Amino acid sequence: MNVNLTVELESFVLNKVKSGLYNSASEVVREGLRLLKEQDELRKIKLKELRREIRQGLDSLDRGEFRTFSSAAELTEHVKAEGRKRLAAKKRK
């Protein structure tokens, strides 16, 4: 396989080799690809978790477990109060 890099990326790879962290440009590229693969896997895991949390939220809405607010200010105050409660509970632990 032959890969063409931009001047900037080629310089980056060469500097990594010069630093002594890698023995060759191929090692740098393999490490980059390994990290990209790991990042893709993490993205899949996060997406799965987000979908699960959305499903939980929708299910709680279906069960009628929600609260309405008459204004943005009321919602803001509720969120702040909940945050203060959680922070206080965390400090007690």
Buried (B, 14 or more C-beta within 10 A) or exposed (E): EEEEEEEEBEEEBEEBBEEEEBEEBEBBBEEBEEEEEEEEEEEEEEEEEEEEEEEEEEEEEEEEEEEEEEEEEEEEEEEEEEEEEEEEEEEEE
